[in-house]
Amino acid sequence: MITLNLLIAVTLLTNACNKDEVADATTTTTGTTTTNGTGTTYTNVAYATTSSAEMMDIYLPSGSGPFPVVVIIHGGAFLMGSKSDEVSNCAALTAAGYAAVSINYRLTGEARFPAQIQDCKAAVRFLKANATKYKLNPDKFGSWGGSAGGNLASMLGTSSGVTELEGASLGNSSFSSKVIASVDWFGPINFLTMDAEAAALGFTISTNSANSPESTLMGAAVQTIPDQVAKANPTTYITADDAAFFIQVGSLDRNIPYTQSQNFYNALKTTLGADKVSFELIDGAGHGGAQFTTTANLAKVIAFFDKYLK
């Protein structure tokens, strides 16, 4: 369980992140730096220059580091959302001694696949290239995301070194985008089977529609381009040296069939072994919501990262 001191630190950090006036705030060419009693925050740091979307917020705990790092990727069906959505999860991580990095990435109104995962990988490479500046441990990187962010966090976990997905032109190409621990909260995994899986569970979704979020991401109705869609499926890239995974999904999720997560878990377990992969079906939970962000559940996430990043 998270201790009382940890909860107090989370509250303080969350409050600090939301205040308009904070101690020692200075604006630089790389964004705004804020330092207070809970640590240092760098906001709107550009990790690449192809798009104005390629920004990150870096939250550091107090201390000299180097800190293990968790890159948090927001959800929003690949078409909306913001790094600011993840302030509370960043606070929980920072209170536990992690550098938490919340990133924006190109959404589908601006770019199609694989721009989104290329941005995520570019963000990881940028952080490793600047590990000394930000007091980061370049050998201890994890990823965490929900919904669309769960897909991207999972892609980071399985697709290290896949040239087409790296986006080397975005910078820092001599650094690896590999992460060693990934948390997937209810991410879409196999776009080609989502509708059939939903039907098997007794509800209807429209992933196969030409204007679904997944089809928009891919640039065409998913069933018309199965080979391309497979490239956005983290299962495609599973190898024995992939990140460890902790996967959680709600039993009443009516956006993404929970069997997407279950099937991904089984595929990972077959190759990585049961000791490196954990799966939890949260009874009664939907597509996100309060059951994922309870103190007890966040403690599970942090315990998973502790196992592999500390």
KEDO-60985 format. One record per residue (C-alpha): residue number from 1; x, y negated, z. Coordinates in steps of 0.02 Angstrom, whole numbers, plus 50000, padded with zeros to 5 digits. Last residue first. Layout:
// KEDO-60985
+-----+-------+-------+-------+
|   i |    px |    py |    pz |
+-----+-------+-------+-------+
| NUM |     X |     Y |     Z |
...
+-----+-------+-------+-------+
END
This chain:
// KEDO-60985
+-----+-------+-------+-------+
|   i |    px |    py |    pz |
+-----+-------+-------+-------+
| 310 | 50736 | 49996 | 49542 |
| 309 | 50663 | 50003 | 49366 |
| 308 | 50601 | 50182 | 49354 |
| 307 | 50520 | 50226 | 49520 |
| 306 | 50488 | 50044 | 49566 |
| 305 | 50388 | 50023 | 49404 |
| 304 | 50272 | 50163 | 49456 |
| 303 | 50258 | 50095 | 49633 |
| 302 | 50213 | 49925 | 49560 |
| 301 | 50071 | 50000 | 49458 |
| 300 | 50007 | 50100 | 49606 |
| 299 | 50014 | 49945 | 49718 |
| 298 | 49911 | 49853 | 49587 |
| 297 | 49780 | 49987 | 49612 |
| 296 | 49774 | 49969 | 49801 |
| 295 | 49767 | 49779 | 49798 |
| 294 | 49623 | 49787 | 49676 |
| 293 | 49658 | 49730 | 49498 |
| 292 | 49602 | 49881 | 49398 |
| 291 | 49439 | 49904 | 49492 |
| 290 | 49397 | 49720 | 49465 |
| 289 | 49375 | 49729 | 49278 |
| 288 | 49454 | 49813 | 49129 |
| 287 | 49349 | 49898 | 48997 |
| 286 | 49232 | 49985 | 49118 |
| 285 | 49267 | 50067 | 49284 |
| 284 | 49149 | 50198 | 49358 |
| 283 | 49283 | 50326 | 49394 |
| 282 | 49458 | 50268 | 49351 |
| 281 | 49533 | 50399 | 49236 |
| 280 | 49715 | 50409 | 49286 |
| 279 | 49861 | 50470 | 49183 |
| 278 | 50044 | 50492 | 49229 |
| 277 | 50193 | 50528 | 49115 |
| 276 | 50376 | 50558 | 49158 |
| 275 | 50357 | 50712 | 49269 |
| 274 | 50235 | 50794 | 49149 |
| 273 | 50365 | 50814 | 49013 |
| 272 | 50421 | 50691 | 48880 |
| 271 | 50364 | 50786 | 48725 |
| 270 | 50203 | 50873 | 48777 |
| 269 | 50168 | 50741 | 48910 |
| 268 | 50169 | 50602 | 48780 |
| 267 | 50042 | 50691 | 48670 |
| 266 | 49931 | 50729 | 48819 |
| 265 | 49938 | 50550 | 48880 |
| 264 | 49894 | 50484 | 48708 |
| 263 | 49745 | 50600 | 48702 |
| 262 | 49685 | 50539 | 48871 |
| 261 | 49708 | 50356 | 48827 |
| 260 | 49605 | 50372 | 48668 |
| 259 | 49488 | 50488 | 48764 |
| 258 | 49435 | 50337 | 48866 |
| 257 | 49339 | 50274 | 48716 |
| 256 | 49385 | 50090 | 48689 |
| 255 | 49249 | 49958 | 48703 |
| 254 | 49122 | 50057 | 48805 |
| 253 | 49238 | 50096 | 48951 |
| 252 | 49134 | 50192 | 49078 |
| 251 | 49269 | 50314 | 49134 |
| 250 | 49392 | 50170 | 49148 |
| 249 | 49571 | 50187 | 49087 |
| 248 | 49743 | 50201 | 49166 |
| 247 | 49908 | 50257 | 49088 |
| 246 | 50076 | 50261 | 49176 |
| 245 | 50215 | 50299 | 49054 |
| 244 | 50402 | 50338 | 49058 |
| 243 | 50491 | 50260 | 48911 |
| 242 | 50543 | 50364 | 48762 |
| 241 | 50697 | 50476 | 48751 |
| 240 | 50599 | 50634 | 48707 |
| 239 | 50521 | 50557 | 48553 |
| 238 | 50348 | 50483 | 48519 |
| 237 | 50341 | 50371 | 48366 |
| 236 | 50173 | 50414 | 48289 |
| 235 | 50089 | 50416 | 48460 |
| 234 | 50113 | 50227 | 48468 |
| 233 | 49983 | 50207 | 48329 |
| 232 | 50010 | 50047 | 48229 |
| 231 | 50110 | 50141 | 48096 |
| 230 | 49969 | 50267 | 48081 |
| 229 | 49859 | 50125 | 48018 |
| 228 | 49973 | 50105 | 47866 |
| 227 | 49955 | 50288 | 47819 |
| 226 | 49767 | 50284 | 47849 |
| 225 | 49733 | 50136 | 47733 |
| 224 | 49551 | 50150 | 47679 |
| 223 | 49491 | 50216 | 47849 |
| 222 | 49558 | 50059 | 47935 |
| 221 | 49458 | 49935 | 47833 |
| 220 | 49590 | 49815 | 47770 |
| 219 | 49722 | 49692 | 47835 |
| 218 | 49784 | 49800 | 47979 |
| 217 | 49741 | 49675 | 48116 |
| 216 | 49574 | 49636 | 48035 |
| 215 | 49536 | 49822 | 48026 |
| 214 | 49575 | 49837 | 48212 |
| 213 | 49472 | 49685 | 48260 |
| 212 | 49325 | 49751 | 48158 |
| 211 | 49287 | 49658 | 47996 |
| 210 | 49305 | 49805 | 47874 |
| 209 | 49201 | 49914 | 47989 |
| 208 | 49287 | 50076 | 48042 |
| 207 | 49309 | 50011 | 48220 |
| 206 | 49121 | 49992 | 48237 |
| 205 | 49074 | 50056 | 48409 |
| 204 | 48935 | 50174 | 48463 |
| 203 | 48902 | 50270 | 48624 |
| 202 | 48876 | 50449 | 48681 |
| 201 | 49050 | 50510 | 48725 |
| 200 | 49067 | 50607 | 48562 |
| 199 | 49008 | 50451 | 48470 |
| 198 | 49148 | 50349 | 48550 |
| 197 | 49276 | 50479 | 48496 |
| 196 | 49211 | 50473 | 48317 |
| 195 | 49221 | 50284 | 48314 |
| 194 | 49397 | 50280 | 48387 |
| 193 | 49472 | 50412 | 48272 |
| 192 | 49562 | 50308 | 48142 |
| 191 | 49612 | 50170 | 48264 |
| 190 | 49723 | 50290 | 48360 |
| 189 | 49789 | 50201 | 48515 |
| 188 | 49671 | 50068 | 48581 |
| 187 | 49735 | 50015 | 48753 |
| 186 | 49645 | 50052 | 48915 |
| 185 | 49785 | 49992 | 49031 |
| 184 | 49953 | 50055 | 48969 |
| 183 | 50099 | 50036 | 49089 |
| 182 | 50270 | 50063 | 49013 |
| 181 | 50440 | 50110 | 49086 |
| 180 | 50610 | 50118 | 48999 |
| 179 | 50600 | 49974 | 48877 |
| 178 | 50699 | 49967 | 48715 |
| 177 | 50706 | 49807 | 48613 |
| 176 | 50895 | 49826 | 48591 |
| 175 | 51012 | 49679 | 48562 |
| 174 | 51114 | 49647 | 48404 |
| 173 | 50957 | 49579 | 48319 |
| 172 | 50951 | 49426 | 48431 |
| 171 | 50831 | 49340 | 48312 |
| 170 | 50663 | 49342 | 48225 |
| 169 | 50747 | 49414 | 48070 |
| 168 | 50762 | 49581 | 48161 |
| 167 | 50574 | 49605 | 48156 |
| 166 | 50589 | 49769 | 48249 |
| 165 | 50436 | 49859 | 48180 |
| 164 | 50503 | 49907 | 48010 |
| 163 | 50669 | 49959 | 48086 |
| 162 | 50602 | 50082 | 48214 |
| 161 | 50738 | 50067 | 48348 |
| 160 | 50624 | 50079 | 48499 |
| 159 | 50452 | 50139 | 48449 |
| 158 | 50384 | 50231 | 48602 |
| 157 | 50375 | 50112 | 48750 |
| 156 | 50365 | 49952 | 48650 |
| 155 | 50219 | 50027 | 48555 |
| 154 | 50139 | 50068 | 48722 |
| 153 | 50152 | 49887 | 48779 |
| 152 | 50078 | 49836 | 48610 |
| 151 | 49930 | 49955 | 48626 |
| 150 | 49902 | 49904 | 48806 |
| 149 | 49908 | 49721 | 48754 |
| 148 | 49764 | 49756 | 48635 |
| 147 | 49673 | 49825 | 48789 |
| 146 | 49785 | 49791 | 48940 |
| 145 | 49973 | 49770 | 48945 |
| 144 | 50130 | 49817 | 49039 |
| 143 | 50310 | 49835 | 48980 |
| 142 | 50470 | 49882 | 49072 |
| 141 | 50651 | 49828 | 49067 |
| 140 | 50792 | 49883 | 49181 |
| 139 | 50955 | 49890 | 49082 |
| 138 | 50958 | 49704 | 49041 |
| 137 | 50950 | 49659 | 49227 |
| 136 | 50891 | 49479 | 49227 |
| 135 | 50962 | 49323 | 49311 |
| 134 | 50882 | 49203 | 49184 |
| 133 | 51044 | 49135 | 49110 |
| 132 | 51133 | 49302 | 49127 |
| 131 | 50995 | 49399 | 49039 |
| 130 | 50987 | 49279 | 48892 |
| 129 | 51019 | 49408 | 48754 |
| 128 | 50914 | 49533 | 48852 |
| 127 | 50772 | 49409 | 48863 |
| 126 | 50781 | 49368 | 48679 |
| 125 | 50782 | 49552 | 48634 |
| 124 | 50625 | 49583 | 48737 |
| 123 | 50537 | 49435 | 48656 |
| 122 | 50588 | 49493 | 48481 |
| 121 | 50512 | 49662 | 48520 |
| 120 | 50347 | 49583 | 48568 |
| 119 | 50352 | 49472 | 48414 |
| 118 | 50383 | 49621 | 48301 |
| 117 | 50238 | 49710 | 48387 |
| 116 | 50120 | 49568 | 48338 |
| 115 | 50191 | 49537 | 48163 |
| 114 | 50165 | 49719 | 48111 |
| 113 | 50021 | 49695 | 48077 |
| 112 | 49934 | 49539 | 48011 |
| 111 | 49970 | 49356 | 48041 |
| 110 | 49888 | 49192 | 48089 |
| 109 | 49707 | 49227 | 48134 |
| 108 | 49769 | 49400 | 48182 |
| 107 | 49865 | 49336 | 48332 |
| 106 | 50050 | 49296 | 48334 |
| 105 | 50122 | 49330 | 48506 |
| 104 | 50111 | 49250 | 48678 |
| 103 | 50215 | 49322 | 48817 |
| 102 | 50207 | 49344 | 49005 |
| 101 | 50374 | 49383 | 49085 |
| 100 | 50382 | 49448 | 49263 |
|  99 | 50553 | 49455 | 49347 |
|  98 | 50525 | 49583 | 49481 |
|  97 | 50549 | 49577 | 49670 |
|  96 | 50379 | 49637 | 49730 |
|  95 | 50314 | 49458 | 49748 |
|  94 | 50365 | 49433 | 49568 |
|  93 | 50260 | 49580 | 49512 |
|  92 | 50103 | 49526 | 49603 |
|  91 | 50124 | 49347 | 49541 |
|  90 | 50144 | 49406 | 49361 |
|  89 | 49983 | 49506 | 49378 |
|  88 | 49894 | 49350 | 49440 |
|  87 | 49964 | 49238 | 49303 |
|  86 | 49918 | 49357 | 49162 |
|  85 | 49785 | 49256 | 49069 |
|  84 | 49912 | 49115 | 49048 |
|  83 | 49999 | 49221 | 48916 |
|  82 | 49848 | 49191 | 48807 |
|  81 | 49700 | 49279 | 48729 |
|  80 | 49626 | 49293 | 48555 |
|  79 | 49632 | 49394 | 48394 |
|  78 | 49730 | 49552 | 48438 |
|  77 | 49571 | 49617 | 48523 |
|  76 | 49603 | 49500 | 48670 |
|  75 | 49738 | 49576 | 48778 |
|  74 | 49890 | 49498 | 48859 |
|  73 | 50065 | 49573 | 48855 |
|  72 | 50167 | 49579 | 49015 |
|  71 | 50356 | 49604 | 49002 |
|  70 | 50420 | 49680 | 49164 |
|  69 | 50600 | 49643 | 49212 |
|  68 | 50718 | 49710 | 49344 |
|  67 | 50807 | 49565 | 49430 |
|  66 | 50991 | 49520 | 49428 |
|  65 | 50963 | 49439 | 49545 |
|  64 | 51017 | 49289 | 49650 |
|  63 | 50862 | 49271 | 49755 |
|  62 | 50687 | 49201 | 49749 |
|  61 | 50572 | 49286 | 49626 |
|  60 | 50575 | 49242 | 49441 |
|  59 | 50427 | 49205 | 49328 |
|  58 | 50465 | 49182 | 49143 |
|  57 | 50328 | 49110 | 49031 |
|  56 | 50343 | 49154 | 48848 |
|  55 | 50321 | 49075 | 48678 |
|  54 | 50312 | 49140 | 48499 |
|  53 | 50144 | 49062 | 48458 |
|  52 | 50227 | 48909 | 48381 |
|  51 | 50278 | 49026 | 48241 |
|  50 | 50438 | 49083 | 48153 |
|  49 | 50549 | 49006 | 48287 |
|  48 | 50584 | 49145 | 48411 |
|  47 | 50590 | 49167 | 48601 |
|  46 | 50524 | 48992 | 48638 |
|  45 | 50508 | 48958 | 48825 |
|  44 | 50338 | 48886 | 48864 |
|  43 | 50355 | 48898 | 49054 |
|  42 | 50508 | 48939 | 49158 |
|  41 | 50459 | 48983 | 49336 |
|  40 | 50576 | 48990 | 49485 |
|  39 | 50552 | 49071 | 49655 |
|  38 | 50430 | 49078 | 49800 |
|  37 | 50488 | 48924 | 49894 |
|  36 | 50483 | 48812 | 49742 |
|  35 | 50567 | 48793 | 49573 |
|  34 | 50482 | 48741 | 49411 |
|  33 | 50567 | 48736 | 49242 |
|  32 | 50469 | 48669 | 49094 |
|  31 | 50500 | 48714 | 48913 |
|  30 | 50656 | 48759 | 48814 |
|  29 | 50703 | 48581 | 48767 |
|  28 | 50690 | 48538 | 48951 |
|  27 | 50555 | 48473 | 49068 |
|  26 | 50594 | 48470 | 49253 |
|  25 | 50486 | 48525 | 49399 |
|  24 | 50572 | 48518 | 49570 |
|  23 | 50419 | 48543 | 49680 |
|  22 | 50250 | 48568 | 49598 |
|  21 | 50114 | 48450 | 49539 |
|  20 | 49980 | 48517 | 49422 |
|  19 | 49954 | 48671 | 49529 |
|  18 | 49904 | 48837 | 49452 |
|  17 | 50073 | 48925 | 49460 |
|  16 | 50096 | 48872 | 49641 |
|  15 | 49929 | 48947 | 49690 |
|  14 | 49975 | 49112 | 49610 |
|  13 | 50145 | 49110 | 49694 |
|  12 | 50073 | 49076 | 49865 |
|  11 | 49939 | 49209 | 49848 |
|  10 | 50062 | 49340 | 49788 |
|   9 | 50181 | 49297 | 49930 |
|   8 | 50042 | 49317 | 50057 |
|   7 | 49996 | 49485 | 49982 |
|   6 | 50177 | 49543 | 49991 |
|   5 | 50191 | 49488 | 50172 |
|   4 | 50032 | 49584 | 50213 |
|   3 | 50106 | 49741 | 50137 |
|   2 | 50054 | 49820 | 49972 |
|   1 | 50000 | 50000 | 50000 |
+-----+-------+-------+-------+
END
